[in-house]
Amino acid sequence: MTAPVPRARAEVPIGRRMAELRARRGMSQQVFADRIGRSKSWVDKVERGVRTLDRLSVIETVAGALGVAPAVLLADKPRREAVTDTEAAVERIRAALARHDPPDADGPCVRQLDDQAGYAWAAYRKGHHPQVLRTLPDLLAASRHAHHTPTGDASVADPLVRVYRLAAQTLVKLGEPHLGLLAADRAMIAATGDAHRTGLAAVSLAQALRALRRGRLAKAAALSAVHQLDLTPSRALLADEPGLTGTLLIEAAVAAATCGDAATAHDLTERAVALAHGNRQYDGDGVAFGPVAVTLARALVATHLGDHHHAVTLHRHAANSEGWHRLPAEHRAAHLVDIARAHLDLGDPAAAGRALLTADRLAPAETRARSAARATLTTILRTGPTSADVTRLAAVLGLTRQ
């Protein structure tokens, strides 16, 4: 009797691959289910092999949300997903955040650290996220040195908050909200109770919490910072105070919308509108505030509340205004990625494709590094024939219909 020949390597079920990739990206089953428009129960059954994932259209949606090509899920044999430059950079940032010992070598002075943080923020505003990723590990190490240096100078908190905020917002944007929350928490600690620094850190904290689907906590964090600013007698002396307060109100409004609280979202956006009226557009470290920024925020609120027609109308009004071109490239491109989803929900994949193409011209990293852009582009490909430019962008991202 001939014994059966054992296979050298067992095939890994597609559900298990999905679970491994989801866990690697720090997404819970509920968060992942929300991203692909399915229930948590459906995700759990697929990952346990109770349900079969065999429809190509569904596989493409799942792959897009995970930021991989469908072939990664469909491979006959298990293979480790190649580590990209972005993943390697994120791991270096993770290591830098995990360290607490001061560097042995002399680090930069507070002024030099603040200048370096300023250069990195300028790259962020232009959408040069790979450059920011390369800079952040050294910046975090320098910040650790500055924190351990007994200068007695309270101004050291300013660059610390700037660096940790930059890390938080970059990590959230690249699909690492848990790590972003850690960096945002470090920014809040570095703020040392100062209302203005706390307000800046709270912007990043609210964004991280919202990315983790913790809308109520995000709203509370933003409004608590607004309350502290309101109680600060010297706030009128700060040129960016209306912009900071307005940005916090916007963050709270969007967070309320993610919870389905339309009344609160409307009230908070109206407060932001009142602040923006008569004030020149302010553009600081990750804080862009003015009439156009408020209109874009209202569009995002409408999207979260399911009013996609209103969202697109607001978007078109803002994009045709003079202030649109004064917003940072990162801000405009990020908004276009969000509004592309609204176009899709309205049954207009052509408009969604045009939005992504415009975003890619403004800040390529917004479309090529964010899972939201990949998921939207995957859905566009499923709808049928696309323009040559959209097809080329999909090819660059490694996305195909088959």
N, C-alpha and C positions, 0 to 999 in steps of 0.2 A: 504494500500500500504506500502510495507516494504522499508524503506530507505536503500540505499547502505551503506555497512560498510566501513568507511574510513580506509585507511592504516595508521598505526602509523607513519611510516617513508617512505617518497618517495624515490624511487631508484634514485641514482645519475647517470646520463648518463656517459658512458665510456669517452666521449669526455671532459666532465667537469672534471672528475678525472684527465685526462691527462693534462688539463690546470692548475689545482691546483698544481699538482706535478711539472710541468714545472716552474710555477711562484715561487714555494717554493725554487727551485734551482737557481733562478735568471737568467733563460735563456729567451731571447726574442723568439718570434715565428720564426724569421729568423735563429737564432743560433740553435734552436732545429731542424728546418727543415734541416739545413746543416748536423747535426749529424745523422739524420735517412735517408738521401738521398731523401728527398721529397721537395716540394715547400712550400713556406710560405702560399700560398693560400690553399694548401691541409691541412696544420695544422689548419689554421683558420676555414675552413669548418668543420673539424672533431670536433673542440672544440665548435663550435656553433650548432652542431648536424645536419648540412646540409648533411654531409657525414657520412656513417656508418663505424665504425672500427670493422669489424667482421672476418677478416682473421687472423688465429692464427699466421702465420709467421710474419705478420705486427705488431701484438700485442706484440710479443716477441721482435722485434726490438725496438719498442717504449719503452717497459718496460726496456730493457737493457740500452737505452740512458738515461732513468730517474733513473737508479740505483735501480730498484725495481723488485720483482718477478712478472710475468704476472698475478698471482692471485690477486694482489693489484688492477689491472685494471679491472679484470673480476668479482670481488666480486659482488654478487647480491644486497647487502645492503651497504650503505656508511659506511666506517670505517676509523678512523683516523690511518694514517701510524704510526707505533711505532717509537718513538724517539730513535735513536741509540746512542751509546756512542760518535760516531764521531759527530753527529748532536748537541749533548749537549755540547761537547767541542767547536765546532764552535760558538755556541751561547755565551759561556763564553768569547771567543776571541772577538766576536762582541761587547760585553758589555765593555771589557777592552779597545778596540779601541775608543769606544764612550765617555769614561770618559776623562776629561781634568784636574780635580782637583788633586793636589798632595796628595799622601797617608799621613795619619796622622802619622803612625809609621815610625821610621827611616828605610830607605832602605839601600841596600848594597852600598858600595863605587864603584867608577868607575872600579877599578881593579876587584872587586868581580863580578860586572855585566858582565864585559868582559869575565871572566872565565866561568860564568854560560852560557853566550851566546855560548861560545866555546863548552861546553859540549852538548848543544842542537843542534848545527850544526853538531857535530860528530854523534849524533843519526840520524839526517836527512840524512847524507851521507850513513849511513848503511841501510836506508829505514825504520827506526823505527818511522814511522809517528804518531802512537798513543802516544808514549812517548813524541814526540815533542808537540803534541796537549795538553797533560796534563801540560807541562812546560810553554807554551806560555802565558797564562793569568798572571801568576806571573811575568814572564819576562817583559811583557808589563807594568805591574804596577810598577816594579822596574825601568824601563826605564823612566816612567813618573816622578818618584821621582828624578832620576838623572837629568832629564831635568830642574826641578824646583829648584835644589840645586845650589845656587850661588857660584860655585867653581872658576869661571873664567878660568877654564882649558878647552882648546879647545879639548882635548883628549876625553872628554865626548861624542863627536859626534861619535867616532868609535864604541862603543858598541850600541849606539842608532841605527846607520845604520845597524849594524849586526842583532839586534833583529827585527827591522821592515822588513828587507829583508827576514829573516827567516819566519816571519809571512806571508809575501806576497807569497813566493814561495810554502809554505805548503798549503795555502788556494787555490791557483790556481790549485795545483795538486789535491786537494780534491773536485774540482768542484765549488769553490766559487770565481770566478774571480772578481766580483764587490768588494767584501770585500778585496780581494788580491790587487786590484788597490788602494784602500784606504791606505793599509799598505805600498805599494810601494811608494805612494805619500808622506807618512810620512817619509820614508827613504830618499827621495830626499830632503825634507825640512831639515832633520837632517844633511845632508851632508854639509850644510853651505857653499856652493860654492867651496869646495875643489875638485879639478879635480879627484883625485883618489877615494875619497868616493862617488862622484857623479857617477863615472863610475860603481862602484859596485852596487849602488842603481838603475842605469839605466838598468842593467841586469834584475833585478826583475821587473822593470816597463815595459820593453819590453815584458817580458813573460806574464804579466797580460793583457797588451793591445792585445797581439796576441791571448790569450784565449778568449778575448771579440770580436774577429774577427775585430780588428782595426789594420790591418797589416801595413798600411802606417804610422800611428802614432807610431807604435812599431819600425819601421825602422828609422823614424826620431829621436826618443828618443835615440836609440842606436848609431846612427851616430853622433848625437850632442855630446854625451859623448866621442866618439872617437876623435872628433875635439878638445875638451877641453884637452884631454890627450896629443894630438900632440902639443898643445901650451904651455904645462907645461915644463919649462926648467929642472926641477929636476926629470923628469920621469925616466931617466936612472938609478937613484939611487934606484928605487923600484924593488925588485926581481920579483914581480908578474906582472909588467907592460905589458910585451908581452902577458902573459896569459889573463890579463884583456882586453887588446885591441883586442886580437884574439877572445875572447868570445863575446865581443860586436859586432864584425864583423859577427860572426856566427849568433847571434840573429837577426841582420839586414838582413842577407841573407835569413834566414828562413822566416822572416816577408815578405820580397820581394816575396818569392816563394808563400806564401799564397795569394798574390795579383796577381799571374800569371806573375810576372815580372822576366822571366827567365834570361835575360841578366844581370840585376843588381845582382840577386842571384849568378850567376856564377862569376861575377867580385869580389864580396865580399868574396866568399869562396876561390877564388884564392889568395886574399890578406891574408886570414887566413892561407892558406897552406904555404905561404911564411914566415909568422911569426912562424909557428910551426916547419918549417924545421930548424934543428940544435939546437932547444931549447928543454931542458928536459921537461918532462910532469909536468905541474903545477896542484896542487889540493888544492884549498882553500875553503872558505865558499861558496858552491854552484857554484864554478868556477873551472871546470876541463878542462884543455886545453893542447893540444899536438897533435901529428899526428893522433892518433886513434880518439880522440874527434872530430877532423876536418872531418875525414872520416865518422863518424857517422852523423855529421851535414850534410854532402853532401848527405848521404842516405835519411835524413829527407827532405832535399830540393827536391830531386828527387821524393819522395813520394808525396809531395804537388804539384809538377808539373805533376804528373800522369805517370812518368817513373818508374813503379814499378820493372821492370826487373833490371834496373840499381841500384835501391835502394837495392834490395836483394843482388846483386853482391857486392856492397860496404859493406853491412852489413857482408857478409860472409868473406870478406877480413879482416875487422876490428876484427871480433870475433875470427879469427884464428891467430891473431898477439899477440905478447908478451905483448903489452901495454894494451890489453883488460882487463886483470885481475888486472891491477893497477888502473883502473877507480873505483870510488865509486860504491858500490852495487846499490844504488839508481839510478845512471846514467845508468848503464847497464840494470837494470830492466825496467826503463822508456823507454829506446830505444827499448827493446824487445817488449813492449806493442805496440809501434808505428809500428814496422816492422811486427808484426802479421797482422796488417791491410793490409799491402802491399802483404803479402802471400795470404790473402783472395782474394784480388783484382786480383791476378794472378790465382785464381781457385785452390789453394792448401790449403784446410782447415787443413790437417794433419800437414803441416809445421807451420801454424798459431797456432795450438794447442800446438806444441812442444815449440814454442817461449813463449807462455803464461806460460807453465809449468816451463820453465827455469827461467822466470821472478819471478814466485811464489816461487821458491827455493831461489833465490837471495834476494828478498825483498817482502815478502807476501803482504805488504800493497799496493804495486803498482798494484797488480791484484785485491785485495779485497776491495779497497777503491776508485778506480778510475772508473768513469762511462765508459771511453773508453775501458777499459779491459772487463767490463761486457758486453758492446754492442758487442764487437768482439766475446766473448765466446758464447753469445746468437746466433750470426750468425753461428758459427761453429756447434752448436747443431742442427740448422735447416738443415744443409747440409746432415745429415744422421748419420749412426753409427759412434761413436767416440771411442777412446782408453779408457781403464778403468781409466787411470790417469786423462784424460780430464773430463770424467764423474764425477769422485770424486771431482775435483776442482769445477765443475758446482754445484754439490750438496752442497759444502761448501758455495758457494755464493748464494744458494737458487734458482738456475736456473734449469729449466726442459724443456723438449721438449713439454710437454702437460700442 
